[in-house]
Amino acid sequence: MPIIVNLDVMMAKRKMSLNELSEKVDLTLANLSILKTGKAKAVRFSTLEAICKALNCQPGDILEFVE
């Protein structure tokens, strides 16, 4: 898959656990885990917005295109 999800990298930079992020963005651990491992087929803009707000980052910090 050419879209790489760097959620784990941003979480590590912000020293935030999956549990803490889950509470801040109001998503289940299972859904965040799927996104974090790159197994998600899609992501809602509202979810991406909430994650960016919680991690104080830009969408490009989380999503990366690699050919």
mmCIF file of the N, C-alpha and C atoms, coordinates in Angstrom:
data_MODEL
# 
_entry.id   MODEL 
# 
loop_
_atom_site.group_PDB 
_atom_site.id 
_atom_site.type_symbol 
_atom_site.label_atom_id 
_atom_site.label_alt_id 
_atom_site.label_comp_id 
_atom_site.label_asym_id 
_atom_site.label_entity_id 
_atom_site.label_seq_id 
_atom_site.pdbx_PDB_ins_code 
_atom_site.Cartn_x 
_atom_site.Cartn_y 
_atom_site.Cartn_z 
_atom_site.occupancy 
_atom_site.B_iso_or_equiv 
_atom_site.pdbx_formal_charge 
_atom_site.auth_seq_id 
_atom_site.auth_comp_id 
_atom_site.auth_asym_id 
_atom_site.auth_atom_id 
_atom_site.pdbx_PDB_model_num 
ATOM 1   N N  . MET A 1 1  ? 0.844   -1.175 0.000  1.00 0.00 ? 1  MET A N  1 
ATOM 2   C CA . MET A 1 1  ? 0.000   0.000  0.000  1.00 0.00 ? 1  MET A CA 1 
ATOM 3   C C  . MET A 1 1  ? 0.895   1.246  0.000  1.00 0.00 ? 1  MET A C  1 
ATOM 4   N N  . PRO A 1 2  ? 0.690   2.157  -0.934 1.00 0.00 ? 2  PRO A N  1 
ATOM 5   C CA . PRO A 1 2  ? 1.571   3.315  -1.042 1.00 0.00 ? 2  PRO A CA 1 
ATOM 6   C C  . PRO A 1 2  ? 1.321   4.412  0.001  1.00 0.00 ? 2  PRO A C  1 
ATOM 7   N N  . ILE A 1 3  ? 0.252   4.331  0.780  1.00 0.00 ? 3  ILE A N  1 
ATOM 8   C CA . ILE A 1 3  ? 0.005   5.301  1.836  1.00 0.00 ? 3  ILE A CA 1 
ATOM 9   C C  . ILE A 1 3  ? 0.505   4.708  3.153  1.00 0.00 ? 3  ILE A C  1 
ATOM 10  N N  . ILE A 1 4  ? 1.459   5.376  3.757  1.00 0.00 ? 4  ILE A N  1 
ATOM 11  C CA . ILE A 1 4  ? 2.041   4.937  5.018  1.00 0.00 ? 4  ILE A CA 1 
ATOM 12  C C  . ILE A 1 4  ? 1.438   5.770  6.146  1.00 0.00 ? 4  ILE A C  1 
ATOM 13  N N  . VAL A 1 5  ? 1.017   5.107  7.210  1.00 0.00 ? 5  VAL A N  1 
ATOM 14  C CA . VAL A 1 5  ? 0.457   5.791  8.377  1.00 0.00 ? 5  VAL A CA 1 
ATOM 15  C C  . VAL A 1 5  ? 1.535   5.886  9.445  1.00 0.00 ? 5  VAL A C  1 
ATOM 16  N N  . ASN A 1 6  ? 1.911   7.109  9.777  1.00 0.00 ? 6  ASN A N  1 
ATOM 17  C CA . ASN A 1 6  ? 2.960   7.355  10.765 1.00 0.00 ? 6  ASN A CA 1 
ATOM 18  C C  . ASN A 1 6  ? 2.384   7.783  12.113 1.00 0.00 ? 6  ASN A C  1 
ATOM 19  N N  . LEU A 1 7  ? 1.228   7.251  12.451 1.00 0.00 ? 7  LEU A N  1 
ATOM 20  C CA . LEU A 1 7  ? 0.582   7.616  13.709 1.00 0.00 ? 7  LEU A CA 1 
ATOM 21  C C  . LEU A 1 7  ? 1.449   7.236  14.905 1.00 0.00 ? 7  LEU A C  1 
ATOM 22  N N  . ASP A 1 8  ? 2.058   6.070  14.853 1.00 0.00 ? 8  ASP A N  1 
ATOM 23  C CA . ASP A 1 8  ? 2.902   5.634  15.967 1.00 0.00 ? 8  ASP A CA 1 
ATOM 24  C C  . ASP A 1 8  ? 4.105   6.556  16.168 1.00 0.00 ? 8  ASP A C  1 
ATOM 25  N N  . VAL A 1 9  ? 4.646   7.080  15.074 1.00 0.00 ? 9  VAL A N  1 
ATOM 26  C CA . VAL A 1 9  ? 5.781   8.000  15.152 1.00 0.00 ? 9  VAL A CA 1 
ATOM 27  C C  . VAL A 1 9  ? 5.357   9.294  15.845 1.00 0.00 ? 9  VAL A C  1 
ATOM 28  N N  . MET A 1 10 ? 4.204   9.840  15.441 1.00 0.00 ? 10 MET A N  1 
ATOM 29  C CA . MET A 1 10 ? 3.726   11.092 16.044 1.00 0.00 ? 10 MET A CA 1 
ATOM 30  C C  . MET A 1 10 ? 3.360   10.889 17.511 1.00 0.00 ? 10 MET A C  1 
ATOM 31  N N  . MET A 1 11 ? 2.787   9.736  17.824 1.00 0.00 ? 11 MET A N  1 
ATOM 32  C CA . MET A 1 11 ? 2.450   9.446  19.217 1.00 0.00 ? 11 MET A CA 1 
ATOM 33  C C  . MET A 1 11 ? 3.718   9.372  20.065 1.00 0.00 ? 11 MET A C  1 
ATOM 34  N N  . ALA A 1 12 ? 4.758   8.766  19.531 1.00 0.00 ? 12 ALA A N  1 
ATOM 35  C CA . ALA A 1 12 ? 6.029   8.658  20.254 1.00 0.00 ? 12 ALA A CA 1 
ATOM 36  C C  . ALA A 1 12 ? 6.654   10.038 20.453 1.00 0.00 ? 12 ALA A C  1 
ATOM 37  N N  . LYS A 1 13 ? 6.599   10.886 19.421 1.00 0.00 ? 13 LYS A N  1 
ATOM 38  C CA . LYS A 1 13 ? 7.154   12.238 19.535 1.00 0.00 ? 13 LYS A CA 1 
ATOM 39  C C  . LYS A 1 13 ? 6.426   13.047 20.601 1.00 0.00 ? 13 LYS A C  1 
ATOM 40  N N  . ARG A 1 14 ? 5.130   12.811 20.739 1.00 0.00 ? 14 ARG A N  1 
ATOM 41  C CA . ARG A 1 14 ? 4.320   13.544 21.720 1.00 0.00 ? 14 ARG A CA 1 
ATOM 42  C C  . ARG A 1 14 ? 4.240   12.809 23.064 1.00 0.00 ? 14 ARG A C  1 
ATOM 43  N N  . LYS A 1 15 ? 4.904   11.642 23.131 1.00 0.00 ? 15 LYS A N  1 
ATOM 44  C CA . LYS A 1 15 ? 4.891   10.808 24.345 1.00 0.00 ? 15 LYS A CA 1 
ATOM 45  C C  . LYS A 1 15 ? 3.463   10.530 24.809 1.00 0.00 ? 15 LYS A C  1 
ATOM 46  N N  . MET A 1 16 ? 2.632   10.112 23.845 1.00 0.00 ? 16 MET A N  1 
ATOM 47  C CA . MET A 1 16 ? 1.228   9.827  24.124 1.00 0.00 ? 16 MET A CA 1 
ATOM 48  C C  . MET A 1 16 ? 0.943   8.352  23.858 1.00 0.00 ? 16 MET A C  1 
ATOM 49  N N  . SER A 1 17 ? 0.243   7.725  24.781 1.00 0.00 ? 17 SER A N  1 
ATOM 50  C CA . SER A 1 17 ? -0.106  6.309  24.622 1.00 0.00 ? 17 SER A CA 1 
ATOM 51  C C  . SER A 1 17 ? -1.363  6.176  23.773 1.00 0.00 ? 17 SER A C  1 
ATOM 52  N N  . LEU A 1 18 ? -1.600  4.962  23.298 1.00 0.00 ? 18 LEU A N  1 
ATOM 53  C CA . LEU A 1 18 ? -2.799  4.686  22.511 1.00 0.00 ? 18 LEU A CA 1 
ATOM 54  C C  . LEU A 1 18 ? -4.051  4.913  23.362 1.00 0.00 ? 18 LEU A C  1 
ATOM 55  N N  . ASN A 1 19 ? -3.978  4.545  24.637 1.00 0.00 ? 19 ASN A N  1 
ATOM 56  C CA . ASN A 1 19 ? -5.113  4.764  25.538 1.00 0.00 ? 19 ASN A CA 1 
ATOM 57  C C  . ASN A 1 19 ? -5.428  6.247  25.689 1.00 0.00 ? 19 ASN A C  1 
ATOM 58  N N  . GLU A 1 20 ? -4.401  7.046  25.880 1.00 0.00 ? 20 GLU A N  1 
ATOM 59  C CA . GLU A 1 20 ? -4.586  8.486  26.052 1.00 0.00 ? 20 GLU A CA 1 
ATOM 60  C C  . GLU A 1 20 ? -5.162  9.120  24.786 1.00 0.00 ? 20 GLU A C  1 
ATOM 61  N N  . LEU A 1 21 ? -4.627  8.747  23.626 1.00 0.00 ? 21 LEU A N  1 
ATOM 62  C CA . LEU A 1 21 ? -5.130  9.278  22.361 1.00 0.00 ? 21 LEU A CA 1 
ATOM 63  C C  . LEU A 1 21 ? -6.573  8.849  22.137 1.00 0.00 ? 21 LEU A C  1 
ATOM 64  N N  . SER A 1 22 ? -6.879  7.607  22.476 1.00 0.00 ? 22 SER A N  1 
ATOM 65  C CA . SER A 1 22 ? -8.238  7.086  22.340 1.00 0.00 ? 22 SER A CA 1 
ATOM 66  C C  . SER A 1 22 ? -9.234  7.930  23.125 1.00 0.00 ? 22 SER A C  1 
ATOM 67  N N  . GLU A 1 23 ? -8.865  8.297  24.337 1.00 0.00 ? 23 GLU A N  1 
ATOM 68  C CA . GLU A 1 23 ? -9.742  9.124  25.171 1.00 0.00 ? 23 GLU A CA 1 
ATOM 69  C C  . GLU A 1 23 ? -9.894  10.530 24.599 1.00 0.00 ? 23 GLU A C  1 
ATOM 70  N N  . LYS A 1 24 ? -8.801  11.101 24.101 1.00 0.00 ? 24 LYS A N  1 
ATOM 71  C CA . LYS A 1 24 ? -8.838  12.474 23.579 1.00 0.00 ? 24 LYS A CA 1 
ATOM 72  C C  . LYS A 1 24 ? -9.649  12.595 22.300 1.00 0.00 ? 24 LYS A C  1 
ATOM 73  N N  . VAL A 1 25 ? -9.599  11.582 21.430 1.00 0.00 ? 25 VAL A N  1 
ATOM 74  C CA . VAL A 1 25 ? -10.303 11.669 20.147 1.00 0.00 ? 25 VAL A CA 1 
ATOM 75  C C  . VAL A 1 25 ? -11.623 10.910 20.146 1.00 0.00 ? 25 VAL A C  1 
ATOM 76  N N  . ASP A 1 26 ? -11.941 10.274 21.273 1.00 0.00 ? 26 ASP A N  1 
ATOM 77  C CA . ASP A 1 26 ? -13.196 9.539  21.427 1.00 0.00 ? 26 ASP A CA 1 
ATOM 78  C C  . ASP A 1 26 ? -13.377 8.451  20.373 1.00 0.00 ? 26 ASP A C  1 
ATOM 79  N N  . LEU A 1 27 ? -12.322 7.643  20.205 1.00 0.00 ? 27 LEU A N  1 
ATOM 80  C CA . LEU A 1 27 ? -12.360 6.476  19.330 1.00 0.00 ? 27 LEU A CA 1 
ATOM 81  C C  . LEU A 1 27 ? -11.979 5.253  20.152 1.00 0.00 ? 27 LEU A C  1 
ATOM 82  N N  . THR A 1 28 ? -12.467 4.097  19.718 1.00 0.00 ? 28 THR A N  1 
ATOM 83  C CA . THR A 1 28 ? -12.128 2.876  20.437 1.00 0.00 ? 28 THR A CA 1 
ATOM 84  C C  . THR A 1 28 ? -10.655 2.525  20.208 1.00 0.00 ? 28 THR A C  1 
ATOM 85  N N  . LEU A 1 29 ? -10.100 1.793  21.147 1.00 0.00 ? 29 LEU A N  1 
ATOM 86  C CA . LEU A 1 29 ? -8.723  1.325  20.998 1.00 0.00 ? 29 LEU A CA 1 
ATOM 87  C C  . LEU A 1 29 ? -8.564  0.471  19.746 1.00 0.00 ? 29 LEU A C  1 
ATOM 88  N N  . ALA A 1 30 ? -9.575  -0.340 19.464 1.00 0.00 ? 30 ALA A N  1 
ATOM 89  C CA . ALA A 1 30 ? -9.519  -1.221 18.292 1.00 0.00 ? 30 ALA A CA 1 
ATOM 90  C C  . ALA A 1 30 ? -9.409  -0.409 16.998 1.00 0.00 ? 30 ALA A C  1 
ATOM 91  N N  . ASN A 1 31 ? -10.226 0.632  16.866 1.00 0.00 ? 31 ASN A N  1 
ATOM 92  C CA . ASN A 1 31 ? -10.192 1.450  15.652 1.00 0.00 ? 31 ASN A CA 1 
ATOM 93  C C  . ASN A 1 31 ? -8.879  2.205  15.519 1.00 0.00 ? 31 ASN A C  1 
ATOM 94  N N  . LEU A 1 32 ? -8.376  2.741  16.616 1.00 0.00 ? 32 LEU A N  1 
ATOM 95  C CA . LEU A 1 32 ? -7.082  3.436  16.572 1.00 0.00 ? 32 LEU A CA 1 
ATOM 96  C C  . LEU A 1 32 ? -5.953  2.466  16.255 1.00 0.00 ? 32 LEU A C  1 
ATOM 97  N N  . SER A 1 33 ? -6.037  1.271  16.792 1.00 0.00 ? 33 SER A N  1 
ATOM 98  C CA . SER A 1 33 ? -5.011  0.263  16.537 1.00 0.00 ? 33 SER A CA 1 
ATOM 99  C C  . SER A 1 33 ? -4.970  -0.116 15.057 1.00 0.00 ? 33 SER A C  1 
ATOM 100 N N  . ILE A 1 34 ? -6.127  -0.254 14.446 1.00 0.00 ? 34 ILE A N  1 
ATOM 101 C CA . ILE A 1 34 ? -6.205  -0.575 13.015 1.00 0.00 ? 34 ILE A CA 1 
ATOM 102 C C  . ILE A 1 34 ? -5.552  0.533  12.197 1.00 0.00 ? 34 ILE A C  1 
ATOM 103 N N  . LEU A 1 35 ? -5.827  1.776  12.573 1.00 0.00 ? 35 LEU A N  1 
ATOM 104 C CA . LEU A 1 35 ? -5.230  2.908  11.877 1.00 0.00 ? 35 LEU A CA 1 
ATOM 105 C C  . LEU A 1 35 ? -3.719  2.952  12.116 1.00 0.00 ? 35 LEU A C  1 
ATOM 106 N N  . LYS A 1 36 ? -3.311  2.742  13.345 1.00 0.00 ? 36 LYS A N  1 
ATOM 107 C CA . LYS A 1 36 ? -1.888  2.802  13.720 1.00 0.00 ? 36 LYS A CA 1 
ATOM 108 C C  . LYS A 1 36 ? -1.058  1.749  12.990 1.00 0.00 ? 36 LYS A C  1 
ATOM 109 N N  . THR A 1 37 ? -1.610  0.571  12.810 1.00 0.00 ? 37 THR A N  1 
ATOM 110 C CA . THR A 1 37 ? -0.864  -0.512 12.157 1.00 0.00 ? 37 THR A CA 1 
ATOM 111 C C  . THR A 1 37 ? -0.918  -0.435 10.639 1.00 0.00 ? 37 THR A C  1 
ATOM 112 N N  . GLY A 1 38 ? -1.657  0.535  10.096 1.00 0.00 ? 38 GLY A N  1 
ATOM 113 C CA . GLY A 1 38 ? -1.731  0.695  8.643  1.00 0.00 ? 38 GLY A CA 1 
ATOM 114 C C  . GLY A 1 38 ? -2.710  -0.247 7.973  1.00 0.00 ? 38 GLY A C  1 
ATOM 115 N N  . LYS A 1 39 ? -3.573  -0.894 8.740  1.00 0.00 ? 39 LYS A N  1 
ATOM 116 C CA . LYS A 1 39 ? -4.529  -1.841 8.168  1.00 0.00 ? 39 LYS A CA 1 
ATOM 117 C C  . LYS A 1 39 ? -5.849  -1.192 7.762  1.00 0.00 ? 39 LYS A C  1 
ATOM 118 N N  . ALA A 1 40 ? -6.002  0.091  8.062  1.00 0.00 ? 40 ALA A N  1 
ATOM 119 C CA . ALA A 1 40 ? -7.247  0.800  7.726  1.00 0.00 ? 40 ALA A CA 1 
ATOM 120 C C  . ALA A 1 40 ? -7.342  1.010  6.225  1.00 0.00 ? 40 ALA A C  1 
ATOM 121 N N  . LYS A 1 41 ? -8.528  0.870  5.686  1.00 0.00 ? 41 LYS A N  1 
ATOM 122 C CA . LYS A 1 41 ? -8.773  1.096  4.266  1.00 0.00 ? 41 LYS A CA 1 
ATOM 123 C C  . LYS A 1 41 ? -9.178  2.539  3.991  1.00 0.00 ? 41 LYS A C  1 
ATOM 124 N N  . ALA A 1 42 ? -9.644  3.233  5.027  1.00 0.00 ? 42 ALA A N  1 
ATOM 125 C CA . ALA A 1 42 ? -10.088 4.617  4.889  1.00 0.00 ? 42 ALA A CA 1 
ATOM 126 C C  . ALA A 1 42 ? -10.021 5.293  6.247  1.00 0.00 ? 42 ALA A C  1 
ATOM 127 N N  . VAL A 1 43 ? -10.035 6.623  6.213  1.00 0.00 ? 43 VAL A N  1 
ATOM 128 C CA . VAL A 1 43 ? -10.085 7.392  7.456  1.00 0.00 ? 43 VAL A CA 1 
ATOM 129 C C  . VAL A 1 43 ? -10.974 8.608  7.201  1.00 0.00 ? 43 VAL A C  1 
ATOM 130 N N  . ARG A 1 44 ? -11.871 8.874  8.113  1.00 0.00 ? 44 ARG A N  1 
ATOM 131 C CA . ARG A 1 44 ? -12.750 10.031 7.985  1.00 0.00 ? 44 ARG A CA 1 
ATOM 132 C C  . ARG A 1 44 ? -11.970 11.299 8.270  1.00 0.00 ? 44 ARG A C  1 
ATOM 133 N N  . PHE A 1 45 ? -12.340 12.363 7.583  1.00 0.00 ? 45 PHE A N  1 
ATOM 134 C CA . PHE A 1 45 ? -11.695 13.648 7.836  1.00 0.00 ? 45 PHE A CA 1 
ATOM 135 C C  . PHE A 1 45 ? -11.923 14.097 9.272  1.00 0.00 ? 45 PHE A C  1 
ATOM 136 N N  . SER A 1 46 ? -13.084 13.809 9.825  1.00 0.00 ? 46 SER A N  1 
ATOM 137 C CA . SER A 1 46 ? -13.360 14.200 11.214 1.00 0.00 ? 46 SER A CA 1 
ATOM 138 C C  . SER A 1 46 ? -12.428 13.456 12.179 1.00 0.00 ? 46 SER A C  1 
ATOM 139 N N  . THR A 1 47 ? -12.128 12.204 11.875 1.00 0.00 ? 47 THR A N  1 
ATOM 140 C CA . THR A 1 47 ? -11.195 11.429 12.694 1.00 0.00 ? 47 THR A CA 1 
ATOM 141 C C  . THR A 1 47 ? -9.785  11.988 12.553 1.00 0.00 ? 47 THR A C  1 
ATOM 142 N N  . LEU A 1 48 ? -9.384  12.263 11.321 1.00 0.00 ? 48 LEU A N  1 
ATOM 143 C CA . LEU A 1 48 ? -8.058  12.825 11.064 1.00 0.00 ? 48 LEU A CA 1 
ATOM 144 C C  . LEU A 1 48 ? -7.905  14.183 11.756 1.00 0.00 ? 48 LEU A C  1 
ATOM 145 N N  . GLU A 1 49 ? -8.958  14.993 11.702 1.00 0.00 ? 49 GLU A N  1 
ATOM 146 C CA . GLU A 1 49 ? -8.946  16.300 12.363 1.00 0.00 ? 49 GLU A CA 1 
ATOM 147 C C  . GLU A 1 49 ? -8.775  16.152 13.878 1.00 0.00 ? 49 GLU A C  1 
ATOM 148 N N  . ALA A 1 50 ? -9.514  15.227 14.468 1.00 0.00 ? 50 ALA A N  1 
ATOM 149 C CA . ALA A 1 50 ? -9.430  15.008 15.919 1.00 0.00 ? 50 ALA A CA 1 
ATOM 150 C C  . ALA A 1 50 ? -8.040  14.527 16.328 1.00 0.00 ? 50 ALA A C  1 
ATOM 151 N N  . ILE A 1 51 ? -7.454  13.644 15.538 1.00 0.00 ? 51 ILE A N  1 
ATOM 152 C CA . ILE A 1 51 ? -6.115  13.139 15.826 1.00 0.00 ? 51 ILE A CA 1 
ATOM 153 C C  . ILE A 1 51 ? -5.090  14.265 15.711 1.00 0.00 ? 51 ILE A C  1 
ATOM 154 N N  . CYS A 1 52 ? -5.216  15.082 14.666 1.00 0.00 ? 52 CYS A N  1 
ATOM 155 C CA . CYS A 1 52 ? -4.290  16.199 14.480 1.00 0.00 ? 52 CYS A CA 1 
ATOM 156 C C  . CYS A 1 52 ? -4.396  17.208 15.621 1.00 0.00 ? 52 CYS A C  1 
ATOM 157 N N  . LYS A 1 53 ? -5.608  17.462 16.088 1.00 0.00 ? 53 LYS A N  1 
ATOM 158 C CA . LYS A 1 53 ? -5.787  18.376 17.220 1.00 0.00 ? 53 LYS A CA 1 
ATOM 159 C C  . LYS A 1 53 ? -5.145  17.798 18.480 1.00 0.00 ? 53 LYS A C  1 
ATOM 160 N N  . ALA A 1 54 ? -5.366  16.522 18.737 1.00 0.00 ? 54 ALA A N  1 
ATOM 161 C CA . ALA A 1 54 ? -4.841  15.878 19.940 1.00 0.00 ? 54 ALA A CA 1 
ATOM 162 C C  . ALA A 1 54 ? -3.318  15.803 19.922 1.00 0.00 ? 54 ALA A C  1 
ATOM 163 N N  . LEU A 1 55 ? -2.742  15.592 18.746 1.00 0.00 ? 55 LEU A N  1 
ATOM 164 C CA . LEU A 1 55 ? -1.294  15.456 18.634 1.00 0.00 ? 55 LEU A CA 1 
ATOM 165 C C  . LEU A 1 55 ? -0.602  16.757 18.228 1.00 0.00 ? 55 LEU A C  1 
ATOM 166 N N  . ASN A 1 56 ? -1.398  17.807 17.995 1.00 0.00 ? 56 ASN A N  1 
ATOM 167 C CA . ASN A 1 56 ? -0.867  19.101 17.574 1.00 0.00 ? 56 ASN A CA 1 
ATOM 168 C C  . ASN A 1 56 ? 0.049   18.939 16.365 1.00 0.00 ? 56 ASN A C  1 
ATOM 169 N N  . CYS A 1 57 ? -0.516  18.374 15.284 1.00 0.00 ? 57 CYS A N  1 
ATOM 170 C CA . CYS A 1 57 ? 0.260   18.128 14.073 1.00 0.00 ? 57 CYS A CA 1 
ATOM 171 C C  . CYS A 1 57 ? -0.609  18.359 12.839 1.00 0.00 ? 57 CYS A C  1 
ATOM 172 N N  . GLN A 1 58 ? -0.041  18.155 11.683 1.00 0.00 ? 58 GLN A N  1 
ATOM 173 C CA . GLN A 1 58 ? -0.724  18.291 10.405 1.00 0.00 ? 58 GLN A CA 1 
ATOM 174 C C  . GLN A 1 58 ? -1.014  16.901 9.834  1.00 0.00 ? 58 GLN A C  1 
ATOM 175 N N  . PRO A 1 59 ? -2.026  16.778 8.946  1.00 0.00 ? 59 PRO A N  1 
ATOM 176 C CA . PRO A 1 59 ? -2.312  15.475 8.336  1.00 0.00 ? 59 PRO A CA 1 
ATOM 177 C C  . PRO A 1 59 ? -1.092  14.847 7.649  1.00 0.00 ? 59 PRO A C  1 
ATOM 178 N N  . GLY A 1 60 ? -0.253  15.683 7.059  1.00 0.00 ? 60 GLY A N  1 
ATOM 179 C CA . GLY A 1 60 ? 0.964   15.192 6.393  1.00 0.00 ? 60 GLY A CA 1 
ATOM 180 C C  . GLY A 1 60 ? 1.977   14.600 7.350  1.00 0.00 ? 60 GLY A C  1 
ATOM 181 N N  . ASP A 1 61 ? 1.850   14.922 8.629  1.00 0.00 ? 61 ASP A N  1 
ATOM 182 C CA . ASP A 1 61 ? 2.734   14.319 9.623  1.00 0.00 ? 61 ASP A CA 1 
ATOM 183 C C  . ASP A 1 61 ? 2.319   12.879 9.915  1.00 0.00 ? 61 ASP A C  1 
ATOM 184 N N  . ILE A 1 62 ? 1.056   12.564 9.640  1.00 0.00 ? 62 ILE A N  1 
ATOM 185 C CA . ILE A 1 62 ? 0.514   11.242 9.940  1.00 0.00 ? 62 ILE A CA 1 
ATOM 186 C C  . ILE A 1 62 ? 0.456   10.353 8.701  1.00 0.00 ? 62 ILE A C  1 
ATOM 187 N N  . LEU A 1 63 ? 0.082   10.950 7.567  1.00 0.00 ? 63 LEU A N  1 
ATOM 188 C CA . LEU A 1 63 ? -0.062  10.198 6.325  1.00 0.00 ? 63 LEU A CA 1 
ATOM 189 C C  . LEU A 1 63 ? 1.058   10.555 5.362  1.00 0.00 ? 63 LEU A C  1 
ATOM 190 N N  . GLU A 1 64 ? 1.620   9.525  4.718  1.00 0.00 ? 64 GLU A N  1 
ATOM 191 C CA . GLU A 1 64 ? 2.734   9.717  3.789  1.00 0.00 ? 64 GLU A CA 1 
ATOM 192 C C  . GLU A 1 64 ? 2.513   8.850  2.549  1.00 0.00 ? 64 GLU A C  1 
ATOM 193 N N  . PHE A 1 65 ? 2.740   9.420  1.374  1.00 0.00 ? 65 PHE A N  1 
ATOM 194 C CA . PHE A 1 65 ? 2.621   8.669  0.117  1.00 0.00 ? 65 PHE A CA 1 
ATOM 195 C C  . PHE A 1 65 ? 4.002   8.208  -0.318 1.00 0.00 ? 65 PHE A C  1 
ATOM 196 N N  . VAL A 1 66 ? 4.127   6.899  -0.540 1.00 0.00 ? 66 VAL A N  1 
ATOM 197 C CA . VAL A 1 66 ? 5.384   6.321  -1.004 1.00 0.00 ? 66 VAL A CA 1 
ATOM 198 C C  . VAL A 1 66 ? 5.083   5.408  -2.183 1.00 0.00 ? 66 VAL A C  1 
ATOM 199 N N  . GLU A 1 67 ? 5.765   5.649  -3.300 1.00 0.00 ? 67 GLU A N  1 
ATOM 200 C CA . GLU A 1 67 ? 5.529   4.795  -4.466 1.00 0.00 ? 67 GLU A CA 1 
ATOM 201 C C  . GLU A 1 67 ? 6.279   3.486  -4.355 1.00 0.00 ? 67 GLU A C  1 
# 
